[in-house]
Amino acid sequence: MTKKVAIIGTVGLPANYGGFETLVENLTKKPHQDFDITVYCSAKSYSNKLKTYNNCRLHYINLNPNGMQSMLYDIRAIFHALKYADLLLILGVSGCIILPLIKLFHNKKIIVNIDGLEWKRKKWNVFAKWFLKLSERFAVKTADSIIGDNIVIQDYVWQTYGKKAHLIAYGGDHCSTKPLSHITLNKYPFLNANYAFKVCRIEPENNIEMILEAFTQIDKIHLVLIGNWSNSDFGNKMRSRYGSFENIYLLDPIYDNNILDQIRSNCKIYIHGHSAGGTNPSLVEAMSLGLPLLCYDINYNVETTKGTALYFKSPDDLINLIKSTGQEELKQIGVKMKDIAQKSYTWSIISKQYEELFQKY
């Protein structure tokens, strides 16, 4: 019998936003006779509203999927899915505040991927942090299964709530190494020089200021940083303060994966500054490309890279690593990263783990 599965909590498909969207894109690529999948999408985010994509149906909710409306967006999707789905996969916890009530009246099976510890992010005010922490508690206590994407998250769930989470990370092998085209080089001529690279959301937790400050004192290599600079006061402040340095290039988001892969796969060093979350998708993508990694020194990143990258905790650390690490050592780090990614962070592995969890219910 085909199991009806609803996937809730993403902007939607086709994926053009972040890690959860890329996850769902890859989960639905392969035809599967055991599952009939519906993915919930934001009508606000898609002008071309497809009815189907990959091997799933799409259902649109007329709310924004992020910010203040994200809770209502997820809750509306949950109530709609209860009408037909056997199993709900909820990505993120903002809508999980409603789960205790749902479980009083429904026996539908619910799996929640709690993502990182969202309530710890500095961007949230006191009320938002309280709300997200409460939603996380309701998710863990109420859901039939919890997914943590990193051993550190898995340990946190056990130590905080006494519940065992399933460990399922992300894949990164949708990225590919590509040469820089003449078109790309004409548009971004600074890519002809040696450069370090980073792509991320422009948030304080990604240690943007630390990395930019370090590169004001580095002249042997450029920094190319892609992100949503205009979306926040913090981003505008960072661009205003650091955008005029000759060796620092701050680019707006690039959604063309071909161009993004060209720029990313030809960098000499990849810098990963994330300090929140679990297994960051951008990190496993860089690992899959075999890029030499300099990571912010926090347990999530050390676990993902199995302690074999280079780590920094301050601008001085980063400056010293860049100045003192030779090309051969960087090359060997890249080889180690690719080997780890091929063993742990491919979509064939991740998809199989999700399918096995779905089969339990």
Secondary structure, DSSP 8 states (H G I E B T S, - for coil): --EEEEEESSS-SS--SSHHHHHHHHHTSS--TTEEEEEEEEGGG-SS--SEETTEEEEEESS-SSGGGHHHHHHHHHHHHTTT-SEEEEESSGGGGGHHHHHHH---EEEEE--S-GGG-TTS-HHHHHHHHHHHHHHHHHSSEEEESSHHHHHHHHHHHS---EE-----TT-------HHHHHH-GGGGS-EEEEE----GGGTHHHHHHHHTT--SSEEEEES-GGGSHHHHHHHHHHTT-TTEEEE-----HHHHHHHHHT-SEEEE---SSSS-HHHHHHHHTT--EEEE-SHHHHHHTTT-SEEESSHHHHHHHHHH--HHHHHHHHHHHHHHHHHH--HHHHHHHHHHHHHT-
